[in-house]
Amino acid sequence: MVFMRHGCGHRIWLVYRWTGIRYRPEYRDEEEESPTAGEYITHCPTCGEFLSTDDLLAENTYLIEHAYLVAD
């Protein structure tokens, strides 16, 4: 689990879930003022862009290096 920021500045929580075949990224809205706060999302609530790990910036690189993978 890692807190990230989209290019527009929106705060997003990134977690990798095990699908049985591979890990898949899931994104959750972490902006308290957002209408989708706390929900899993596929598009940025601020700018509407489709979310991709390539477009997110880490708030803290230590968290990425030590992130835990969540298996269901």
N, C-alpha and C positions, 0 to 999 in steps of 0.2 A: 504494500500500500504506500503510495507516494502522492504528496500534494504537488500539483503542477499548475502552471499558468498557460493559458492559450495565448496566441500571438496578440489578441486584443486586450489581454490582461485579466480575463475571467478565470477564477480559481476553480480547478477541477481535481477531483480525487481519482487516481488511477490505481486499479487493482487488476492483477492477472488471475483469471479463473481457469481451472483445469476442466476441459471438456470431455476428457476420456481419451482424446487423441493428442491434443496439444493445449498449451496455455493461450487463452484469448484475453485481450485487454477489455476491460469494462471501465466506463467513465461515470462519475457521479458529480452532480452539481454541488459545490461547496460554498457558494455565495449565499449568505443568509437572506439578502434582500431579493433574491431571484424567485420568480414564480415556480421554478422547478427545483428549489432548494431541497437537497437530500434525496433526489430521485436519480435513477440511472438514466443517462442521456446518450444520444448518438450525435447530436449537433450542439454547437456552442449556443447557449441561450442569449448571449450578448450580440454576436455577429451572425449567427446562423450557419456557420461553416461546419461541414462534416468533420468529426473529431478523428484525429490520427495521432499516434505516438510521435510521428515526425514533426508535428506542429506544436507540441507542448514543450514548455521550458520548466526545468526543475526549480523548485523554490530552494532546495538544499541538495547539492550533489551527493552528500553523505548518505541521504535517504535512498537514493537510487542504488548506490553501491551496496547497501545493506538491506534492500527491500525484501520483504517476505512474500512468497507466493502462496496464494490461498487455494487450497484444493477442496472441492465439494465432494 
